[in-house]
Amino acid sequence: MSRAGGTTPLSGEVRIGDGAAVVPHVSADDLRVDGSAVSYRLWDAAYAIDLDRAAALFGPRGAARAVPVRGEAQALQIRNPPLHVEVARDRVRVDGTECEVLTSARIFDFGVVGLQLQVSAPPGLTWAAFSRFGAAVDASPELGAIFDRELGPLLHQLAPAVERPGLAPVTESYILYRVTRLADRAGNPVLPDV
């Protein structure tokens, strides 16, 4: 049974008008997932970075500064939003499949530089395959090589905007998994909850 608009919830009751309909459970084996894995690394690279000067250094490459706009981010107050710059596009092999990688940088006025590698998953993976994909991205030595390759040139380009440069030996790393679409086997969108 589908909800009005063709969306199937994972399970439970759906209200349509004044009535309610019980929708059968959609198991993880029946889910199809579109999404990505995003690997982050942060470095303490300087005492401070002049973001206006840094933005000018990137020229037409386009550096942007934006505050969070999502509802849950409204409580965050960022006086000096970080600079966001697209750095490179690559392809890597993940779990036997070639995937696109978008590398971007976040540059903070307090001297932190972060690189973000967004690895797009093949579309329509089963939930189990998406889980394997995420684990393979997290373990990929190719991503480490991209981080290593992109950090040096980025820091070199930023040098005129940096006060007291000095790369700390410790980094902060984490990975997020983004699901952009859930569908059932027939391709109908599935709600994550009711």
N, C-alpha and C positions, 0 to 999 in steps of 0.2 A: 504494500500500500504506500502511496506517495502523499506527501503533504502538498497542499496547493502550491503551485510554482515548481513542482518536481523535485523538492528537496526531501530526502529521507533522513530522519534522525537515527542515531545509533540504536535507540530503543526507547520505549515509554509511550506516554500519552501525548497526542497532539491536539490542540484546540483549533477547530476550523469553524468559524462563526460561533454559534451558541453550543455546538456539540463537541464531543471529543472522540477521537478514534485511537485505538491501540495499534501501535506500529511494531511489527516484529523486530527482534534484535538483529543487528547487522554485525556479524562476527569480524574479528580482525582479518581472517582469511578472505573475507569478501570485500575488504576495503582496497581501494586503489588510491595511491598517494602521489601528489606532485609536491615538490619542495626542494630544499637545499640544506647543506650543512655550512655553517659559517665559523671559520677558525679565526680566533683573535690572538694577537700578541701585542703586549704593551712594553715599552722601554722607557725608563727614566733617562732622558737624553741630554738634559740641560737644566740650568737653574730657571730659565724663562725663555719663552719664544714670543716675539712680536708677531701676532697673527695678521695684522694689516700688512706688515712688510712681507710676511711669508706668502700671503695671498697674491701680492704683486709679483713675487718670484715665479709663480706658476703660470702667469700670463694667460694665454688663450686656452691652456689646458683646463681651465675652469676650476677654481676652488670655491666652495660654498660654505656658508656658515648658517646653520639653522638650529633652532631650539626644538626639543621634542614636541610633537603635536598630538600624539596618541592620548586618549583619555586618562590612562593610568599614569602618564608622565606629567600630568598637570601640577603635581605637587613639587616637581623638580624645578628649582630656580637656578638657571645657569647665567651668571652675569656676563660672561665672555664665552659664548658658544665656540666649540672647537671648529677648526677648519677641516673640511672634508674634501679630499682630492681623489679622483680616479687615477690609479697608477698604471695598471696594465691589464691585459686580457691574455689568458693562457689556456692550455688544455692539458689535463692530466688523466692518467688511467686510474680508475677507482673500481675495485671489484670486477676487473676485466672489461670495463667500459670506459671509453674516452668521454670526459666531462669538461664543460666550460668552467673556468675559474675567473672571477672578477676580483682583482686586487685593488683595494682602496686604502687610503690613509686617513687617520684622524690625528690632528695636531692640536695639542692643548697649550694654552698660554703658560701653564705652570711647568712646562718642560717635558711633558710626556708625549711620546709619539707612538701611535698604534697602527698596526697593519691588520687589515681584515681581508680574508680570502673567502669569498662566497663560491662554493662549489655546487653547481646545479645538478640535481639528481635526474636520471632519465625519467621521463613522464610515465605515470600510470604504474608505478611499482606496487607490489603487494606490501602490506605492512611489514612482513618479515624481511622482504628484500630492501625496503627503505631502512630498516634497522641495521641490516648488514652493510648497506651503503654508508650509513652514518659511522659505524665502527671502522670501516675501511678508510674513510676520510680522516678520522681521528688518528689512525695508525700510519697514514701515508708519509713516507720520507720525502716524496715529491713536494709536499706543502712546505716542509722545513727548508728545502732548497729554494723555493720561491721567496720565503721570508728572508733568508740569508742574501739572496740576490738583490732584492728590492730595497732593503734597509740602507745599505751604504750609499747608493745614489740619492736616495731621498734625504738623508742627513746632509750629504754634500750640497744638495740644492738648497736646503734650509739654512745653511751655515751663516749667511749674512743677517738672518733674522734671529739668531740664537745668542743668548747671553750665557756666558760661562758653560760651554759645551762639555759634556762628559758622560759617556755611555756607561750606565751602571751594569755590573755583571749579571744581575738578576732580572729575569723577565717575568711577566704575568701572562699566562696562556689560558684560554678557555675556548669551548666550542658550543655553539647553539645549533639546534635543528629546527628549521622552519618548515611548517606544513602550510602550503598555500592553497591546496585543494584536496578534499577527501571525496571520493565517489564510491558507489557500489559497483559490482561487476558490470552492470549495464551502462555505467557512465553517469548515473544520476547523482547529483551532489548529495552529500551526507552531512548533516549537522553534527558537530562534535558533542553537543549535549542538548537536552530538552529544556 
